[in-house]
Amino acid sequence: MFKEIAEAKEVLSDPETRLAYDETIDGLPRFARPKYGSRSIFDKERLKIGPLVVLLGSFFVVVVFVTLNQRANQMSDKDSIKRSEYYQRWLKRARKADAKEDRYKDRSHNASLTKDADDWYFQRFLVEERIVFREGWEYTLLGRWARRLRGKGKPPLTRTEEALVVEGAVAQVEAEIEAENAAAASPAKPRAAKGSHNAKARKKNR
């Protein structure tokens, strides 16, 4: 290392070699030129923001990235389901049945689903096929945190989850009713008379 320093000092001390050196450096691209005395951005003299701010900013960027990725996956999954052959066959049958029963014109009872007909059929497909599909910003990481900060708790159940909860409650009630009916229909065991039992015991003792 000391040898290289000595050679550099010898080159820079001579005006001719110094001029040749400067011309060579000037001919290089900017990114290839040597940078003497460059310091890290985390040096105290150059650092304008604290490390904590950098870490918090990085964490926020990661959270936003994860949230956007989750939302993009939701949209991609929804599009894949809609383009599937199974869904297209189901949609064709559903529209044909609705055309016969004239249910498509009066959808007031389904107004809470969606305003768009295609989306309404999609939600109906999910419920009938018992597919739990969570869609919306409230089902992403940042959306869940925002709901908790506003005191709203967990995101609401999807229509499929609501249907499954209702079915589970109905099944439980039916099972309890069947158990009660079975218990009421089963014959009670007759009790032996106390006197006859004592007579049998005396006879046995004889």
C-alpha positions, 0 to 999 in steps of 0.5 A: 500500500505504501509503495502505491502511495509513493508511486502516486506521489511521484506521478502527481509531483511531476507536472508532465505526468500530472498533466497526462494523468488529468487528461486520462481521467477527463477522458473517462466516463463520469461513473468510471472516474475515481471519487476521492474522499467520498463518504457514506450517506450515513455519515453525521456530516451528510446525514439529513434524516435520522435512521428511525425515519428511514426505517419507518419509511421503509416499513411503510413502503413494504406495507403499501407494497403488500397491500397493493399486491393483495388487491392485485391478487384479488382482482386477478383471482376474480378475473380467473374465476370469471374466465373459467369454463365452469363459471361460463357454463353456470352463467349461461344456465343461470341467465337462461333460467332467469329469462324464463322466470323473468327474475332478472328485471326485478332484482330489488331484493338483490340490490345489496349485492352489486349494481352491475349485473355481471358482478351480481351473477358472480356473487350469486355464483359464489353463494351457490357454489359455497366459495369464500372469496374476499374482495375489497381494500378492507380485506387487505393488510392496510385496510384491516389496520385502518378498520381497527384504528377506526374502531370497526373491528374485523372486516364483515363476512362475505355473503358465502360466509353468512350463508354458511353460518346460517346453515350451520346454525340451522343444522345445529337446531335441527340436530337438537330437535332430533335428539329431543324427539329421540329421547321423548320417543324412547320407552322408559325402563319399568321399575321393579316393585319394592314389595316383590323385590323384598319377597324374592329376597326372603325366598332366597334366604330360605 
